[in-house]
């Protein structure tokens, strides 16, 4: 039997639908506007002619961006840092989360409190800089891969997921069959935990892809700079060049600068936008299950 809605139900549903549409539009349209503005004549963008479709399509902004060979080098560096850093983060986060999820693990509570303590208190920038220098990884690729590889928040989410979805009876049955702890973790726990593995991997990828502060502090070699620093330098150089021009020259540079800014936003976010839809279902499932039990 079909459910019969009262007038108040219909009014409430209509209000919720309107709110959802307005929220979706407010989130999606700015990104869409940046896309069409990056292909449009900057004069048309400034005059308010660009709303739904690009006007006087041009690829000059993207051409100027990729004429700089630092862009390609920055892309390669960022891909290396993102892939290697994300794998390193998984390597140190997931085993720690699984160990703390087992109730028979000795000193489980003190170790958990120790990890949680680091979420609220840290040594600060200067002690961290001294440690990085003492380790000899400053101004190397390793500082971008290793530093901040472990994330306590990700570990707690993974630990909650393991607690809720990997029963101790499963480990007992595996031990009876001669399976050790390491083999059990790699051959049984990991295949059963694709949701949370995808979530942690996605978190690590987004964090590493957008990371710029580490390079700003610890990296001086231009050949090791990630994409975010390269794009920042291009914007700064464009502003400096614009300030050194006359009125007509400044106007031309300002128009080109707008194209470059819009193009840079697309260039820097496109890989994440492409990757996210493939991991979205795992993200939604894993984050909810991992957040139920703490």
Buried (B, 14 or more C-beta within 10 A) or exposed (E): EEEEEEEEEEEEEEEEEEEEEEEEEEEEEEEEBBBBBBBBBBEBBEEEBBEEEBBEEBEBBBEBBBEBEBBEBBBEBBBBBBBBBBEBBBEBBBBBBBBBBBEEEEEBEEBBEEBEEEEEEEEEEEEBBEEBEEEEBBBBBBBBBBBBBBBBEBBBBBBBBBBBBBEEEBBEEBEEEEBEBEEBBEEBBBEEBEBBBBBBBBBBBBBBBBBBEBBEBBBEEEEBBBBBBBBBBBEEEBEEBBEEEEEEEBEEBBBBBBBBBBBBBBBBBEBBEEBEEEBEEBBEBBBEBBEEEE
